[in-house]
Amino acid sequence: MLTLTLILGAHEHSAAAVDSWQHPTPALRRYLTQLETWGYALADVERLAANPPVQPDQPDQPGSR
């Protein structure tokens, strides 16, 4: 249990940067999803990082056809 606590603490520390919430990595998304699976209620910002909204398609670039 102590080892798991240290690992989770390290993930929390690395996720503290604003950039990690604005541009979540696959590892952060998996981490948050696992916490939710274990019964942790994600905060709104955590839920957005775990399941970022689908970005609209980029408009066609000239010459892309």
CHARMM-style PDB file with segment names, atoms N, HN, CA, C and O in Angstrom:
ATOM      1  N   MET     1       0.819  -1.183   0.000  1.00  0.00      PROA
ATOM      2  CA  MET     1       0.000   0.000   0.000  1.00  0.00      PROA
ATOM      3  C   MET     1       0.876   1.265   0.000  1.00  0.00      PROA
ATOM      4  O   MET     1       0.561   2.267  -0.641  1.00  0.00      PROA
ATOM      5  N   LEU     2       1.969   1.174   0.734  1.00  0.00      PROA
ATOM      6  HN  LEU     2       2.225   0.360   1.255  1.00  0.00      PROA
ATOM      7  CA  LEU     2       2.876   2.326   0.785  1.00  0.00      PROA
ATOM      8  C   LEU     2       3.462   2.619  -0.595  1.00  0.00      PROA
ATOM      9  O   LEU     2       3.565   3.780  -0.991  1.00  0.00      PROA
ATOM     10  N   THR     3       3.842   1.583  -1.321  1.00  0.00      PROA
ATOM     11  HN  THR     3       3.759   0.640  -0.999  1.00  0.00      PROA
ATOM     12  CA  THR     3       4.399   1.770  -2.663  1.00  0.00      PROA
ATOM     13  C   THR     3       3.368   2.407  -3.589  1.00  0.00      PROA
ATOM     14  O   THR     3       3.699   3.314  -4.353  1.00  0.00      PROA
ATOM     15  N   LEU     4       2.127   1.940  -3.528  1.00  0.00      PROA
ATOM     16  HN  LEU     4       1.859   1.203  -2.908  1.00  0.00      PROA
ATOM     17  CA  LEU     4       1.068   2.520  -4.358  1.00  0.00      PROA
ATOM     18  C   LEU     4       0.873   3.992  -4.016  1.00  0.00      PROA
ATOM     19  O   LEU     4       0.684   4.816  -4.911  1.00  0.00      PROA
ATOM     20  N   THR     5       0.917   4.326  -2.738  1.00  0.00      PROA
ATOM     21  HN  THR     5       1.071   3.656  -2.012  1.00  0.00      PROA
ATOM     22  CA  THR     5       0.763   5.719  -2.312  1.00  0.00      PROA
ATOM     23  C   THR     5       1.871   6.582  -2.895  1.00  0.00      PROA
ATOM     24  O   THR     5       1.605   7.691  -3.358  1.00  0.00      PROA
ATOM     25  N   LEU     6       3.101   6.099  -2.882  1.00  0.00      PROA
ATOM     26  HN  LEU     6       3.318   5.198  -2.506  1.00  0.00      PROA
ATOM     27  CA  LEU     6       4.221   6.861  -3.447  1.00  0.00      PROA
ATOM     28  C   LEU     6       4.070   7.047  -4.954  1.00  0.00      PROA
ATOM     29  O   LEU     6       4.347   8.125  -5.480  1.00  0.00      PROA
ATOM     30  N   ILE     7       3.631   5.997  -5.646  1.00  0.00      PROA
ATOM     31  HN  ILE     7       3.406   5.121  -5.219  1.00  0.00      PROA
ATOM     32  CA  ILE     7       3.439   6.085  -7.100  1.00  0.00      PROA
ATOM     33  C   ILE     7       2.331   7.081  -7.430  1.00  0.00      PROA
ATOM     34  O   ILE     7       2.491   7.918  -8.318  1.00  0.00      PROA
ATOM     35  N   LEU     8       1.213   6.992  -6.722  1.00  0.00      PROA
ATOM     36  HN  LEU     8       1.082   6.312  -6.001  1.00  0.00      PROA
ATOM     37  CA  LEU     8       0.103   7.922  -6.980  1.00  0.00      PROA
ATOM     38  C   LEU     8       0.511   9.355  -6.662  1.00  0.00      PROA
ATOM     39  O   LEU     8       0.131  10.285  -7.374  1.00  0.00      PROA
ATOM     40  N   GLY     9       1.285   9.533  -5.595  1.00  0.00      PROA
ATOM     41  HN  GLY     9       1.594   8.778  -5.017  1.00  0.00      PROA
ATOM     42  CA  GLY     9       1.777  10.870  -5.255  1.00  0.00      PROA
ATOM     43  C   GLY     9       2.664  11.446  -6.344  1.00  0.00      PROA
ATOM     44  O   GLY     9       2.599  12.641  -6.635  1.00  0.00      PROA
ATOM     45  N   ALA    10       3.494  10.599  -6.947  1.00  0.00      PROA
ATOM     46  HN  ALA    10       3.546   9.629  -6.710  1.00  0.00      PROA
ATOM     47  CA  ALA    10       4.350  11.055  -8.042  1.00  0.00      PROA
ATOM     48  C   ALA    10       3.517  11.475  -9.250  1.00  0.00      PROA
ATOM     49  O   ALA    10       3.824  12.475  -9.900  1.00  0.00      PROA
ATOM     50  N   HSD    11       2.472  10.721  -9.552  1.00  0.00      PROA
ATOM     51  HN  HSD    11       2.222   9.909  -9.024  1.00  0.00      PROA
ATOM     52  CA  HSD    11       1.589  11.105 -10.667  1.00  0.00      PROA
ATOM     53  C   HSD    11       0.889  12.416 -10.365  1.00  0.00      PROA
ATOM     54  O   HSD    11       0.771  13.270 -11.244  1.00  0.00      PROA
ATOM     55  N   GLU    12       0.423  12.589  -9.140  1.00  0.00      PROA
ATOM     56  HN  GLU    12       0.519  11.896  -8.426  1.00  0.00      PROA
ATOM     57  CA  GLU    12      -0.238  13.832  -8.758  1.00  0.00      PROA
ATOM     58  C   GLU    12       0.717  15.014  -8.905  1.00  0.00      PROA
ATOM     59  O   GLU    12       0.325  16.078  -9.385  1.00  0.00      PROA
ATOM     60  N   HSD    13       1.959  14.826  -8.493  1.00  0.00      PROA
ATOM     61  HN  HSD    13       2.276  13.962  -8.103  1.00  0.00      PROA
ATOM     62  CA  HSD    13       2.944  15.902  -8.592  1.00  0.00      PROA
ATOM     63  C   HSD    13       3.190  16.288 -10.053  1.00  0.00      PROA
ATOM     64  O   HSD    13       3.272  17.471 -10.383  1.00  0.00      PROA
ATOM     65  N   SER    14       3.306  15.286 -10.920  1.00  0.00      PROA
ATOM     66  HN  SER    14       3.240  14.325 -10.652  1.00  0.00      PROA
ATOM     67  CA  SER    14       3.571  15.573 -12.334  1.00  0.00      PROA
ATOM     68  C   SER    14       2.359  16.184 -13.028  1.00  0.00      PROA
ATOM     69  O   SER    14       2.509  16.843 -14.057  1.00  0.00      PROA
ATOM     70  N   ALA    15       1.166  15.978 -12.484  1.00  0.00      PROA
ATOM     71  HN  ALA    15       1.044  15.443 -11.648  1.00  0.00      PROA
ATOM     72  CA  ALA    15      -0.057  16.512 -13.098  1.00  0.00      PROA
ATOM     73  C   ALA    15      -0.407  17.898 -12.570  1.00  0.00      PROA
ATOM     74  O   ALA    15      -1.436  18.459 -12.946  1.00  0.00      PROA
ATOM     75  N   ALA    16       0.434  18.454 -11.705  1.00  0.00      PROA
ATOM     76  HN  ALA    16       1.270  17.997 -11.400  1.00  0.00      PROA
ATOM     77  CA  ALA    16       0.120  19.735 -11.074  1.00  0.00      PROA
ATOM     78  C   ALA    16       0.279  20.925 -12.016  1.00  0.00      PROA
ATOM     79  O   ALA    16      -0.297  21.982 -11.758  1.00  0.00      PROA
ATOM     80  N   ALA    17       1.030  20.789 -13.081  1.00  0.00      PROA
ATOM     81  HN  ALA    17       1.498  19.930 -13.291  1.00  0.00      PROA
ATOM     82  CA  ALA    17       1.244  21.895 -14.009  1.00  0.00      PROA
ATOM     83  C   ALA    17      -0.029  22.186 -14.797  1.00  0.00      PROA
ATOM     84  O   ALA    17      -0.750  21.272 -15.196  1.00  0.00      PROA
ATOM     85  N   VAL    18      -0.289  23.459 -15.011  1.00  0.00      PROA
ATOM     86  HN  VAL    18       0.298  24.202 -14.687  1.00  0.00      PROA
ATOM     87  CA  VAL    18      -1.485  23.876 -15.759  1.00  0.00      PROA
ATOM     88  C   VAL    18      -1.484  23.256 -17.149  1.00  0.00      PROA
ATOM     89  O   VAL    18      -2.532  22.864 -17.662  1.00  0.00      PROA
ATOM     90  N   ASP    19      -0.306  23.169 -17.756  1.00  0.00      PROA
ATOM     91  HN  ASP    19       0.546  23.487 -17.339  1.00  0.00      PROA
ATOM     92  CA  ASP    19      -0.208  22.630 -19.110  1.00  0.00      PROA
ATOM     93  C   ASP    19      -0.701  21.190 -19.182  1.00  0.00      PROA
ATOM     94  O   ASP    19      -1.267  20.776 -20.194  1.00  0.00      PROA
ATOM     95  N   SER    20      -0.490  20.425 -18.112  1.00  0.00      PROA
ATOM     96  HN  SER    20      -0.031  20.761 -17.290  1.00  0.00      PROA
ATOM     97  CA  SER    20      -0.921  19.023 -18.144  1.00  0.00      PROA
ATOM     98  C   SER    20      -2.444  18.914 -18.175  1.00  0.00      PROA
ATOM     99  O   SER    20      -2.980  17.947 -18.717  1.00  0.00      PROA
ATOM    100  N   TRP    21      -3.137  19.878 -17.608  1.00  0.00      PROA
ATOM    101  HN  TRP    21      -2.702  20.663 -17.168  1.00  0.00      PROA
ATOM    102  CA  TRP    21      -4.607  19.845 -17.627  1.00  0.00      PROA
ATOM    103  C   TRP    21      -5.145  20.383 -18.946  1.00  0.00      PROA
ATOM    104  O   TRP    21      -6.198  19.948 -19.413  1.00  0.00      PROA
ATOM    105  N   GLN    22      -4.424  21.331 -19.550  1.00  0.00      PROA
ATOM    106  HN  GLN    22      -3.569  21.684 -19.171  1.00  0.00      PROA
ATOM    107  CA  GLN    22      -4.864  21.888 -20.826  1.00  0.00      PROA
ATOM    108  C   GLN    22      -4.563  20.949 -21.982  1.00  0.00      PROA
ATOM    109  O   GLN    22      -5.299  20.923 -22.968  1.00  0.00      PROA
ATOM    110  N   HSD    23      -3.491  20.179 -21.869  1.00  0.00      PROA
ATOM    111  HN  HSD    23      -2.893  20.200 -21.067  1.00  0.00      PROA
ATOM    112  CA  HSD    23      -3.076  19.240 -22.909  1.00  0.00      PROA
ATOM    113  C   HSD    23      -2.747  17.903 -22.247  1.00  0.00      PROA
ATOM    114  O   HSD    23      -1.574  17.546 -22.138  1.00  0.00      PROA
ATOM    115  N   PRO    24      -3.763  17.159 -21.804  1.00  0.00      PROA
ATOM    116  CA  PRO    24      -3.498  15.920 -21.058  1.00  0.00      PROA
ATOM    117  C   PRO    24      -2.831  14.861 -21.929  1.00  0.00      PROA
ATOM    118  O   PRO    24      -3.196  14.657 -23.086  1.00  0.00      PROA
ATOM    119  N   THR    25      -1.858  14.206 -21.346  1.00  0.00      PROA
ATOM    120  HN  THR    25      -1.562  14.372 -20.406  1.00  0.00      PROA
ATOM    121  CA  THR    25      -1.169  13.118 -22.035  1.00  0.00      PROA
ATOM    122  C   THR    25      -1.999  11.840 -21.907  1.00  0.00      PROA
ATOM    123  O   THR    25      -2.870  11.755 -21.041  1.00  0.00      PROA
ATOM    124  N   PRO    26      -1.740  10.860 -22.747  1.00  0.00      PROA
ATOM    125  CA  PRO    26      -2.439   9.578 -22.597  1.00  0.00      PROA
ATOM    126  C   PRO    26      -2.229   8.973 -21.198  1.00  0.00      PROA
ATOM    127  O   PRO    26      -3.142   8.360 -20.645  1.00  0.00      PROA
ATOM    128  N   ALA    27      -1.035   9.144 -20.633  1.00  0.00      PROA
ATOM    129  HN  ALA    27      -0.293   9.642 -21.082  1.00  0.00      PROA
ATOM    130  CA  ALA    27      -0.758   8.600 -19.296  1.00  0.00      PROA
ATOM    131  C   ALA    27      -1.637   9.275 -18.241  1.00  0.00      PROA
ATOM    132  O   ALA    27      -2.164   8.605 -17.353  1.00  0.00      PROA
ATOM    133  N   LEU    28      -1.797  10.593 -18.333  1.00  0.00      PROA
ATOM    134  HN  LEU    28      -1.369  11.138 -19.054  1.00  0.00      PROA
ATOM    135  CA  LEU    28      -2.656  11.298 -17.377  1.00  0.00      PROA
ATOM    136  C   LEU    28      -4.109  10.858 -17.535  1.00  0.00      PROA
ATOM    137  O   LEU    28      -4.816  10.677 -16.544  1.00  0.00      PROA
ATOM    138  N   ARG    29      -4.553  10.685 -18.775  1.00  0.00      PROA
ATOM    139  HN  ARG    29      -3.978  10.832 -19.580  1.00  0.00      PROA
ATOM    140  CA  ARG    29      -5.935  10.236 -18.999  1.00  0.00      PROA
ATOM    141  C   ARG    29      -6.156   8.840 -18.422  1.00  0.00      PROA
ATOM    142  O   ARG    29      -7.188   8.580 -17.805  1.00  0.00      PROA
ATOM    143  N   ARG    30      -5.187   7.939 -18.621  1.00  0.00      PROA
ATOM    144  HN  ARG    30      -4.348   8.151 -19.122  1.00  0.00      PROA
ATOM    145  CA  ARG    30      -5.307   6.589 -18.048  1.00  0.00      PROA
ATOM    146  C   ARG    30      -5.313   6.639 -16.526  1.00  0.00      PROA
ATOM    147  O   ARG    30      -6.082   5.923 -15.884  1.00  0.00      PROA
ATOM    148  N   TYR    31      -4.471   7.470 -15.952  1.00  0.00      PROA
ATOM    149  HN  TYR    31      -3.846   8.051 -16.473  1.00  0.00      PROA
ATOM    150  CA  TYR    31      -4.387   7.614 -14.497  1.00  0.00      PROA
ATOM    151  C   TYR    31      -5.725   8.083 -13.924  1.00  0.00      PROA
ATOM    152  O   TYR    31      -6.232   7.503 -12.963  1.00  0.00      PROA
ATOM    153  N   LEU    32      -6.286   9.124 -14.512  1.00  0.00      PROA
ATOM    154  HN  LEU    32      -5.874   9.595 -15.292  1.00  0.00      PROA
ATOM    155  CA  LEU    32      -7.561   9.660 -14.012  1.00  0.00      PROA
ATOM    156  C   LEU    32      -8.696   8.657 -14.211  1.00  0.00      PROA
ATOM    157  O   LEU    32      -9.561   8.515 -13.347  1.00  0.00      PROA
ATOM    158  N   THR    33      -8.690   7.975 -15.327  1.00  0.00      PROA
ATOM    159  HN  THR    33      -7.987   8.090 -16.029  1.00  0.00      PROA
ATOM    160  CA  THR    33      -9.712   6.962 -15.581  1.00  0.00      PROA
ATOM    161  C   THR    33      -9.615   5.831 -14.560  1.00  0.00      PROA
ATOM    162  O   THR    33     -10.636   5.330 -14.089  1.00  0.00      PROA
ATOM    163  N   GLN    34      -8.396   5.429 -14.217  1.00  0.00      PROA
ATOM    164  HN  GLN    34      -7.567   5.836 -14.599  1.00  0.00      PROA
ATOM    165  CA  GLN    34      -8.219   4.369 -13.222  1.00  0.00      PROA
ATOM    166  C   GLN    34      -8.693   4.826 -11.848  1.00  0.00      PROA
ATOM    167  O   GLN    34      -9.341   4.061 -11.134  1.00  0.00      PROA
ATOM    168  N   LEU    35      -8.381   6.056 -11.473  1.00  0.00      PROA
ATOM    169  HN  LEU    35      -7.854   6.678 -12.053  1.00  0.00      PROA
ATOM    170  CA  LEU    35      -8.865   6.575 -10.187  1.00  0.00      PROA
ATOM    171  C   LEU    35     -10.393   6.536 -10.125  1.00  0.00      PROA
ATOM    172  O   LEU    35     -10.979   6.165  -9.107  1.00  0.00      PROA
ATOM    173  N   GLU    36     -11.021   6.924 -11.231  1.00  0.00      PROA
ATOM    174  HN  GLU    36     -10.545   7.224 -12.057  1.00  0.00      PROA
ATOM    175  CA  GLU    36     -12.484   6.904 -11.284  1.00  0.00      PROA
ATOM    176  C   GLU    36     -13.006   5.471 -11.169  1.00  0.00      PROA
ATOM    177  O   GLU    36     -14.013   5.234 -10.503  1.00  0.00      PROA
ATOM    178  N   THR    37     -12.333   4.518 -11.809  1.00  0.00      PROA
ATOM    179  HN  THR    37     -11.515   4.711 -12.350  1.00  0.00      PROA
ATOM    180  CA  THR    37     -12.711   3.106 -11.719  1.00  0.00      PROA
ATOM    181  C   THR    37     -12.644   2.612 -10.281  1.00  0.00      PROA
ATOM    182  O   THR    37     -13.464   1.798  -9.857  1.00  0.00      PROA
ATOM    183  N   TRP    38     -11.654   3.113  -9.528  1.00  0.00      PROA
ATOM    184  HN  TRP    38     -10.988   3.774  -9.873  1.00  0.00      PROA
ATOM    185  CA  TRP    38     -11.486   2.719  -8.123  1.00  0.00      PROA
ATOM    186  C   TRP    38     -12.478   3.419  -7.202  1.00  0.00      PROA
ATOM    187  O   TRP    38     -12.485   3.161  -5.998  1.00  0.00      PROA
ATOM    188  N   GLY    39     -13.317   4.303  -7.749  1.00  0.00      PROA
ATOM    189  HN  GLY    39     -13.311   4.513  -8.727  1.00  0.00      PROA
ATOM    190  CA  GLY    39     -14.343   4.939  -6.932  1.00  0.00      PROA
ATOM    191  C   GLY    39     -14.110   6.396  -6.594  1.00  0.00      PROA
ATOM    192  O   GLY    39     -14.919   6.998  -5.887  1.00  0.00      PROA
ATOM    193  N   TYR    40     -13.026   6.980  -7.078  1.00  0.00      PROA
ATOM    194  HN  TYR    40     -12.368   6.492  -7.653  1.00  0.00      PROA
ATOM    195  CA  TYR    40     -12.758   8.393  -6.830  1.00  0.00      PROA
ATOM    196  C   TYR    40     -13.648   9.229  -7.734  1.00  0.00      PROA
ATOM    197  O   TYR    40     -13.706   8.993  -8.941  1.00  0.00      PROA
ATOM    198  N   ALA    41     -14.342  10.203  -7.160  1.00  0.00      PROA
ATOM    199  HN  ALA    41     -14.295  10.394  -6.180  1.00  0.00      PROA
ATOM    200  CA  ALA    41     -15.193  11.096  -7.950  1.00  0.00      PROA
ATOM    201  C   ALA    41     -14.315  12.209  -8.532  1.00  0.00      PROA
ATOM    202  O   ALA    41     -13.780  13.039  -7.797  1.00  0.00      PROA
ATOM    203  N   LEU    42     -14.177  12.213  -9.843  1.00  0.00      PROA
ATOM    204  HN  LEU    42     -14.611  11.539 -10.441  1.00  0.00      PROA
ATOM    205  CA  LEU    42     -13.337  13.211 -10.495  1.00  0.00      PROA
ATOM    206  C   LEU    42     -13.952  14.599 -10.393  1.00  0.00      PROA
ATOM    207  O   LEU    42     -15.168  14.762 -10.500  1.00  0.00      PROA
ATOM    208  N   ALA    43     -13.103  15.592 -10.185  1.00  0.00      PROA
ATOM    209  HN  ALA    43     -12.116  15.459 -10.098  1.00  0.00      PROA
ATOM    210  CA  ALA    43     -13.531  16.992 -10.240  1.00  0.00      PROA
ATOM    211  C   ALA    43     -13.797  17.343 -11.702  1.00  0.00      PROA
ATOM    212  O   ALA    43     -13.406  16.600 -12.602  1.00  0.00      PROA
ATOM    213  N   ASP    44     -14.455  18.466 -11.936  1.00  0.00      PROA
ATOM    214  HN  ASP    44     -14.772  19.069 -11.205  1.00  0.00      PROA
ATOM    215  CA  ASP    44     -14.790  18.859 -13.308  1.00  0.00      PROA
ATOM    216  C   ASP    44     -13.548  18.933 -14.199  1.00  0.00      PROA
ATOM    217  O   ASP    44     -13.561  18.428 -15.321  1.00  0.00      PROA
ATOM    218  N   VAL    45     -12.479  19.558 -13.705  1.00  0.00      PROA
ATOM    219  HN  VAL    45     -12.469  19.969 -12.793  1.00  0.00      PROA
ATOM    220  CA  VAL    45     -11.262  19.699 -14.507  1.00  0.00      PROA
ATOM    221  C   VAL    45     -10.624  18.337 -14.758  1.00  0.00      PROA
ATOM    222  O   VAL    45     -10.065  18.106 -15.830  1.00  0.00      PROA
ATOM    223  N   GLU    46     -10.701  17.445 -13.793  1.00  0.00      PROA
ATOM    224  HN  GLU    46     -11.156  17.633 -12.922  1.00  0.00      PROA
ATOM    225  CA  GLU    46     -10.163  16.096 -13.979  1.00  0.00      PROA
ATOM    226  C   GLU    46     -10.979  15.321 -15.006  1.00  0.00      PROA
ATOM    227  O   GLU    46     -10.422  14.592 -15.826  1.00  0.00      PROA
ATOM    228  N   ARG    47     -12.288  15.477 -14.961  1.00  0.00      PROA
ATOM    229  HN  ARG    47     -12.741  16.069 -14.294  1.00  0.00      PROA
ATOM    230  CA  ARG    47     -13.157  14.790 -15.916  1.00  0.00      PROA
ATOM    231  C   ARG    47     -12.877  15.277 -17.341  1.00  0.00      PROA
ATOM    232  O   ARG    47     -12.863  14.484 -18.283  1.00  0.00      PROA
ATOM    233  N   LEU    48     -12.655  16.590 -17.492  1.00  0.00      PROA
ATOM    234  HN  LEU    48     -12.666  17.234 -16.727  1.00  0.00      PROA
ATOM    235  CA  LEU    48     -12.330  17.132 -18.820  1.00  0.00      PROA
ATOM    236  C   LEU    48     -10.979  16.626 -19.310  1.00  0.00      PROA
ATOM    237  O   LEU    48     -10.811  16.347 -20.497  1.00  0.00      PROA
ATOM    238  N   ALA    49     -10.017  16.510 -18.399  1.00  0.00      PROA
ATOM    239  HN  ALA    49     -10.154  16.737 -17.435  1.00  0.00      PROA
ATOM    240  CA  ALA    49      -8.695  16.005 -18.793  1.00  0.00      PROA
ATOM    241  C   ALA    49      -8.763  14.525 -19.150  1.00  0.00      PROA
ATOM    242  O   ALA    49      -8.081  14.078 -20.073  1.00  0.00      PROA
ATOM    243  N   ALA    50      -9.578  13.763 -18.427  1.00  0.00      PROA
ATOM    244  HN  ALA    50     -10.131  14.126 -17.677  1.00  0.00      PROA
ATOM    245  CA  ALA    50      -9.696  12.325 -18.688  1.00  0.00      PROA
ATOM    246  C   ALA    50     -10.434  12.052 -19.988  1.00  0.00      PROA
ATOM    247  O   ALA    50     -10.133  11.080 -20.680  1.00  0.00      PROA
ATOM    248  N   ASN    51     -11.390  12.894 -20.321  1.00  0.00      PROA
ATOM    249  HN  ASN    51     -11.634  13.684 -19.759  1.00  0.00      PROA
ATOM    250  CA  ASN    51     -12.218  12.723 -21.520  1.00  0.00      PROA
ATOM    251  C   ASN    51     -12.318  14.054 -22.251  1.00  0.00      PROA
ATOM    252  O   ASN    51     -13.369  14.695 -22.231  1.00  0.00      PROA
ATOM    253  N   PRO    52     -11.223  14.479 -22.904  1.00  0.00      PROA
ATOM    254  CA  PRO    52     -11.266  15.781 -23.571  1.00  0.00      PROA
ATOM    255  C   PRO    52     -12.331  15.822 -24.654  1.00  0.00      PROA
ATOM    256  O   PRO    52     -12.570  14.820 -25.327  1.00  0.00      PROA
ATOM    257  N   PRO    53     -12.977  16.978 -24.829  1.00  0.00      PROA
ATOM    258  CA  PRO    53     -14.002  17.079 -25.873  1.00  0.00      PROA
ATOM    259  C   PRO    53     -13.398  16.845 -27.251  1.00  0.00      PROA
ATOM    260  O   PRO    53     -12.233  17.158 -27.497  1.00  0.00      PROA
ATOM    261  N   VAL    54     -14.193  16.302 -28.123  1.00  0.00      PROA
ATOM    262  HN  VAL    54     -15.139  16.048 -27.922  1.00  0.00      PROA
ATOM    263  CA  VAL    54     -13.750  16.052 -29.497  1.00  0.00      PROA
ATOM    264  C   VAL    54     -13.570  17.392 -30.192  1.00  0.00      PROA
ATOM    265  O   VAL    54     -14.450  18.252 -30.150  1.00  0.00      PROA
ATOM    266  N   GLN    55     -12.428  17.556 -30.826  1.00  0.00      PROA
ATOM    267  HN  GLN    55     -11.713  16.858 -30.860  1.00  0.00      PROA
ATOM    268  CA  GLN    55     -12.139  18.802 -31.534  1.00  0.00      PROA
ATOM    269  C   GLN    55     -12.802  18.764 -32.904  1.00  0.00      PROA
ATOM    270  O   GLN    55     -12.774  17.741 -33.588  1.00  0.00      PROA
ATOM    271  N   PRO    56     -13.400  19.888 -33.303  1.00  0.00      PROA
ATOM    272  CA  PRO    56     -13.988  19.909 -34.653  1.00  0.00      PROA
ATOM    273  C   PRO    56     -12.898  19.708 -35.694  1.00  0.00      PROA
ATOM    274  O   PRO    56     -11.739  20.060 -35.476  1.00  0.00      PROA
ATOM    275  N   ASP    57     -13.285  19.139 -36.823  1.00  0.00      PROA
ATOM    276  HN  ASP    57     -14.227  18.853 -37.000  1.00  0.00      PROA
ATOM    277  CA  ASP    57     -12.319  18.918 -37.898  1.00  0.00      PROA
ATOM    278  C   ASP    57     -11.736  20.237 -38.358  1.00  0.00      PROA
ATOM    279  O   ASP    57     -12.406  21.270 -38.387  1.00  0.00      PROA
ATOM    280  N   GLN    58     -10.492  20.167 -38.710  1.00  0.00      PROA
ATOM    281  HN  GLN    58      -9.948  19.328 -38.686  1.00  0.00      PROA
ATOM    282  CA  GLN    58      -9.822  21.349 -39.228  1.00  0.00      PROA
ATOM    283  C   GLN    58     -10.363  21.641 -40.623  1.00  0.00      PROA
ATOM    284  O   GLN    58     -10.647  20.714 -41.383  1.00  0.00      PROA
ATOM    285  N   PRO    59     -10.504  22.899 -40.962  1.00  0.00      PROA
ATOM    286  CA  PRO    59     -10.962  23.219 -42.329  1.00  0.00      PROA
ATOM    287  C   PRO    59      -9.946  22.727 -43.350  1.00  0.00      PROA
ATOM    288  O   PRO    59      -8.756  22.615 -43.057  1.00  0.00      PROA
ATOM    289  N   ASP    60     -10.431  22.436 -44.549  1.00  0.00      PROA
ATOM    290  HN  ASP    60     -11.398  22.526 -44.788  1.00  0.00      PROA
ATOM    291  CA  ASP    60      -9.546  21.976 -45.614  1.00  0.00      PROA
ATOM    292  C   ASP    60      -8.473  23.025 -45.864  1.00  0.00      PROA
ATOM    293  O   ASP    60      -8.742  24.224 -45.918  1.00  0.00      PROA
ATOM    294  N   GLN    61      -7.266  22.539 -46.012  1.00  0.00      PROA
ATOM    295  HN  GLN    61      -7.047  21.564 -45.968  1.00  0.00      PROA
ATOM    296  CA  GLN    61      -6.154  23.424 -46.334  1.00  0.00      PROA
ATOM    297  C   GLN    61      -6.044  23.526 -47.846  1.00  0.00      PROA
ATOM    298  O   GLN    61      -6.292  22.549 -48.552  1.00  0.00      PROA
ATOM    299  N   PRO    62      -5.677  24.695 -48.350  1.00  0.00      PROA
ATOM    300  CA  PRO    62      -5.511  24.794 -49.812  1.00  0.00      PROA
ATOM    301  C   PRO    62      -4.486  23.780 -50.291  1.00  0.00      PROA
ATOM    302  O   PRO    62      -3.430  23.621 -49.679  1.00  0.00      PROA
ATOM    303  N   GLY    63      -4.793  23.106 -51.367  1.00  0.00      PROA
ATOM    304  HN  GLY    63      -5.651  23.236 -51.863  1.00  0.00      PROA
ATOM    305  CA  GLY    63      -3.897  22.124 -51.936  1.00  0.00      PROA
ATOM    306  C   GLY    63      -3.959  20.750 -51.288  1.00  0.00      PROA
ATOM    307  O   GLY    63      -3.152  19.877 -51.606  1.00  0.00      PROA
ATOM    308  N   SER    64      -4.926  20.549 -50.368  1.00  0.00      PROA
ATOM    309  HN  SER    64      -5.582  21.258 -50.110  1.00  0.00      PROA
ATOM    310  CA  SER    64      -4.996  19.259 -49.695  1.00  0.00      PROA
ATOM    311  C   SER    64      -5.822  18.241 -50.476  1.00  0.00      PROA
ATOM    312  O   SER    64      -5.904  17.075 -50.090  1.00  0.00      PROA
ATOM    313  N   ARG    65      -6.412  18.667 -51.537  1.00  0.00      PROA
ATOM    314  HN  ARG    65      -6.345  19.614 -51.851  1.00  0.00      PROA
ATOM    315  CA  ARG    65      -7.205  17.741 -52.359  1.00  0.00      PROA
ATOM    316  C   ARG    65      -6.464  17.263 -53.540  1.00  0.00      PROA
ATOM    317  OT1 ARG    65      -6.996  16.480 -54.327  1.00  0.00      PROA
TER     318      ARG     65
END
